[in-house]
């Protein structure tokens, strides 16, 4: 390949990643500003009509969203994938007549692996798992932001509210996949190169949800997810961590202080490989007991740990390194 062509491809990859980082961190504010300008200007009628429509559409993020195959297949996502690169690994067949709850680990700073694999077709999810329709669960606050919420729903993002996940997991006929970053926003504060810490010991709500709807649980581990950014030192107990945790309680958002290449918000070019484990069959139990939840949670943790141990050597993790479960 000519050097000029190679440089052009790398430039496209950088652009694809930067536009995504911008979308994640600033597009919501831009969308809000555009709507306010429309309401205060000559286009106020369009702004009002949109707000009226928005009120009627307010329940869509909790009812499966409004995905667009066209958006999921944009060429920009293939350049995004190739920047790292990102890959999806299948370890077992998933019956499309069932519904699934994927537990995604680790959260990472910006859940980049989850977005690329489950919100786009860049890594071939629909070819790898035919008959399944993935939905990545995102904090409900993002779906209160006009215009932005319509854009992110196109990729298959939906609200992480319990009603939203319940809607997907109870769909008749199967084929629905709810993808949840189990560690939540606080786990993002631990997302640093070399970190193997997962917040999971007290995260049992997703297990109870799977029992209530009889959805199979599938552990997913994304190797390389924590290697994409550096963070400002924030050890537990430090004033930085205390401030971050306080803000998380108020805003429901984690605010990691991170940087990538050249001290910018451009992630490091580190391969990310998302490994999807074998499903754990879950009997439908409308009112599961605490003992049932605890037993299934223990089995899930065992399967997740086994998945990590089985595959870690292929992705450069030494044999003496193990998951730290908190």
C-alpha positions in Angstrom: 0.0 0.0 0.0 1.5 3.4 -0.9 2.6 5.5 2.0 0.3 8.4 1.1 -2.7 6.0 1.1 -1.7 4.6 4.5 -1.4 8.1 5.9 -4.8 9.0 4.5 -6.4 5.9 6.1 -4.8 6.8 9.5 -6.1 10.4 9.2 -9.6 9.0 8.5 -9.3 6.8 11.6 -8.2 9.7 13.8 -11.1 11.8 12.5 -13.6 8.9 13.2 -12.4 8.6 16.8 -12.3 12.4 17.4 -15.9 12.9 16.1 -17.0 10.1 18.4 -15.2 11.5 21.5 -16.8 14.9 20.6 -20.2 13.3 20.4 -19.8 11.6 23.7 -18.5 14.7 25.6 -19.9 17.8 23.8 -22.6 17.0 21.2 -25.4 17.1 23.8 -24.6 20.6 24.7 -24.4 21.6 21.1 -27.8 20.1 20.4 -29.3 22.0 23.3 -27.8 25.3 22.1 -29.1 24.7 18.6 -32.6 24.1 19.9 -32.5 27.3 22.1 -31.3 29.3 19.1 -34.1 28.0 17.1 -36.7 28.8 19.7 -35.3 32.4 20.1 -35.0 33.0 16.3 -37.0 32.8 13.1 -37.3 29.0 13.3 -39.1 29.1 16.6 -42.2 27.4 15.1 -40.0 24.4 14.2 -38.6 24.4 17.7 -42.0 24.4 19.3 -43.2 21.6 16.9 -40.2 19.5 17.9 -40.9 20.0 21.6 -44.5 18.9 21.1 -43.3 15.8 19.2 -40.7 15.2 21.9 -43.3 15.1 24.6 -45.3 12.5 22.7 -42.1 10.5 22.1 -40.7 10.7 25.6 -41.3 7.0 26.3 -39.4 5.7 23.3 -36.0 5.3 25.1 -37.6 2.9 27.5 -39.5 1.0 24.7 -36.6 -0.3 22.6 -35.5 3.0 21.2 -35.4 3.8 17.5 -32.4 2.1 15.9 -31.4 2.8 12.3 -29.6 0.2 10.2 -28.3 3.0 8.0 -26.6 4.8 10.9 -25.2 1.5 12.4 -23.5 0.8 9.0 -21.9 4.2 8.4 -18.4 3.9 7.0 -17.1 6.1 9.8 -17.6 3.3 12.3 -15.2 1.0 10.2 -12.5 3.7 10.5 -13.3 4.0 14.2 -12.8 0.2 14.5 -9.6 0.2 12.6 -8.0 2.9 14.7 -7.4 0.6 17.7 -8.4 -2.0 16.2 -11.5 -3.4 17.8 -12.7 -7.0 17.3 -15.6 -9.2 18.5 -15.0 -12.8 19.5 -17.7 -15.4 19.7 -17.2 -18.4 22.0 -20.7 -20.1 21.9 -23.8 -20.1 19.8 -26.7 -18.0 21.0 -30.2 -19.2 20.2 -32.1 -16.2 18.6 -35.4 -17.5 20.0 -34.2 -16.4 23.5 -33.6 -13.0 25.0 -30.2 -12.2 26.6 -28.7 -9.9 29.1 -25.0 -9.3 28.3 -22.9 -8.2 31.3 -20.1 -6.0 29.8 -16.8 -5.8 31.7 -14.8 -3.6 32.4 -16.6 -0.3 32.0 -13.5 1.5 30.8 -13.5 5.3 30.6 -15.9 5.6 27.6 -17.1 2.0 27.0 -15.5 2.2 23.6 -15.6 -1.6 23.0 -19.3 -1.8 23.9 -20.2 1.0 21.5 -18.2 -0.3 18.6 -19.4 -3.9 18.9 -23.0 -3.4 19.9 -24.0 0.0 18.5 -22.5 -0.4 15.1 -22.0 -3.2 12.6 -18.3 -2.4 12.2 -17.3 -5.7 13.9 -20.1 -7.7 12.3 -22.4 -8.3 15.2 -25.4 -9.3 13.0 -23.2 -11.7 11.0 -21.6 -13.2 14.1 -24.9 -13.5 16.0 -27.7 -13.8 13.4 -31.2 -13.1 14.6 -30.1 -11.1 17.6 -30.7 -7.4 18.1 -28.4 -5.6 20.6 -29.2 -2.6 22.7 -26.6 -0.9 24.8 -28.1 0.5 28.0 -27.1 4.1 28.8 -27.9 6.4 31.8 -31.4 7.8 31.6 -30.3 11.4 31.9 -28.9 11.4 28.4 -32.3 10.7 26.9 -33.7 14.0 28.4 -31.5 16.0 26.1 -33.3 17.1 22.9 -31.9 16.1 19.5 -29.0 14.3 21.1 -31.3 11.6 22.4 -32.7 11.0 18.9 -29.2 10.7 17.5 -27.9 8.2 20.0 -31.0 6.0 19.7 -30.2 5.5 16.1 -27.2 3.3 17.1 -29.3 1.2 19.4 -28.7 3.0 22.7 -31.6 2.9 25.1 -32.2 4.0 28.7 -30.8 1.9 31.5 -33.9 2.4 33.6 -35.3 -0.9 34.9 -38.4 -0.5 32.8 -36.3 -0.2 29.6 -34.4 -3.4 30.3 -37.6 -5.2 31.3 -39.2 -4.1 28.0 -36.4 -5.7 26.0 -36.0 -8.9 28.1 -39.8 -9.6 28.1 -40.2 -9.3 24.3 -42.0 -12.4 22.9 -40.2 -14.4 20.3 -36.7 -13.6 21.6 -33.9 -12.1 19.7 -33.4 -9.1 22.0 -30.0 -8.4 23.7 -29.7 -5.9 26.5 -26.0 -4.9 27.0 -25.2 -3.5 30.5 -21.8 -2.2 31.7 -22.3 -3.8 35.1 -19.7 -1.8 37.0 -21.4 1.4 36.3 -20.0 4.9 36.3 -17.9 4.4 39.4 -15.9 1.6 37.7 -14.8 4.2 35.1 -12.8 5.8 37.9 -10.7 2.7 38.1 -10.2 2.4 34.3 -6.4 2.7 34.0 -3.8 0.8 32.0 -3.1 -2.5 33.7 -6.2 -2.3 36.0 -8.2 -5.5 36.5 -10.6 -4.3 39.1 -14.3 -4.9 38.6 -17.2 -3.6 40.7 -19.4 -6.6 40.8 -19.7 -8.1 44.3 -22.7 -5.9 45.2 -24.1 -5.5 41.7 -27.0 -7.9 41.8 -29.8 -5.9 40.2 -29.1 -7.2 36.7 -29.2 -10.8 38.0 -32.6 -10.3 39.6 -33.8 -8.7 36.3 -32.7 -11.7 34.4 -34.5 -14.0 36.8 -37.7 -12.0 36.6 -37.8 -12.3 32.8 -36.1 -15.6 32.3 -33.4 -14.0 30.1 -30.1 -15.9 29.7 -27.1 -14.1 31.2 -23.9 -13.8 29.1 -20.6 -12.6 30.6 -18.6 -10.4 28.2 -15.0 -9.3 28.8 -13.4 -6.6 26.7 -9.6 -7.0 26.8 -7.8 -3.8 26.3 -10.7 -1.6 27.4 -8.7 -0.1 30.3 -5.6 0.6 28.2 -7.1 3.3 26.1 -6.6 6.3 28.4 -4.5 7.5 31.3 -6.2 9.1 34.3 -5.1 11.8 36.8 -4.0 9.9 40.0 -7.2 9.4 42.1 -6.5 6.6 44.7 -9.3 5.8 47.0 -9.5 8.3 49.8 -7.7 11.1 47.9 -9.4 14.5 47.5 -9.8 13.8 43.8 -11.6 10.5 44.3 -13.8 12.0 47.1 -14.8 14.9 44.7 -15.5 12.5 41.9 -17.6 10.2 44.0 -19.6 13.2 45.4 -20.3 14.5 41.9 -21.4 11.0 40.9 -23.9 10.9 43.7 -25.3 14.2 42.6 -25.1 13.9 38.8 -25.3 10.1 38.4 -22.3 10.5 36.1 -18.7 9.6 36.6 -16.2 12.4 35.7 -12.8 10.7 35.2 -9.9 13.1 34.5 -8.4 11.3 31.6 -6.1 11.9 28.6 -4.7 9.8 25.8 -2.1 10.4 23.1 -0.1 13.6 23.3 -2.0 14.5 26.5 -5.2 15.0 24.4 -8.5 13.2 24.4 -7.4 10.9 21.6 -7.3 7.3 22.9 -4.1 5.3 22.6 -3.9 2.9 19.6 -4.4 -0.2 21.7 -6.2 -3.3 20.4 -9.5 -4.0 22.0 -11.0 -7.5 21.8 -14.4 -8.1 23.2 -15.0 -11.8 24.1 -18.6 -12.9 24.4 -19.0 -15.9 26.7 -21.4 -18.8 26.8 -24.9 -18.2 27.9 -26.1 -19.1 31.4 -29.7 -20.4 31.1 -32.0 -18.6 33.6 -35.4 -19.9 34.6 -38.2 -17.3 34.7 -38.8 -16.5 38.3 -41.2 -13.5 38.7 -40.4 -13.1 42.4 -36.9 -14.4 43.0 -35.8 -14.9 46.5 -32.5 -13.4 47.8 -31.0 -16.9 47.9 -31.9 -17.4 44.2 -30.4 -14.1 43.3 -27.2 -14.8 45.3 -26.8 -18.2 43.8 -27.2 -17.0 40.2 -24.9 -14.1 40.9 -22.2 -16.4 42.2 -22.5 -18.6 39.1 -22.2 -15.5 36.9 -19.1 -14.3 38.7 -17.6 -17.8 38.3 -18.3 -17.9 34.6 -17.0 -14.4 34.1 -13.8 -15.2 36.0 -13.4 -18.4 33.9 -13.9 -16.5 30.7 -11.2 -14.1 31.7 -8.7 -16.8 32.8 -9.3 -18.8 29.6 -8.6 -16.0 27.2 -6.2 -13.6 29.1 -3.0 -15.2 27.8 -4.0 -14.4 24.2 -4.2 -10.7 25.0 -0.9 -10.3 26.8 -2.0 -10.6 30.4 0.5 -12.6 32.5 -0.6 -15.9 34.1 -0.1 -14.5 37.6 -2.6 -11.6 37.0 -6.2 -12.1 38.1 -9.4 -10.2 38.3 -9.9 -8.1 41.5 -13.6 -8.2 42.4 -14.9 -5.4 44.6 
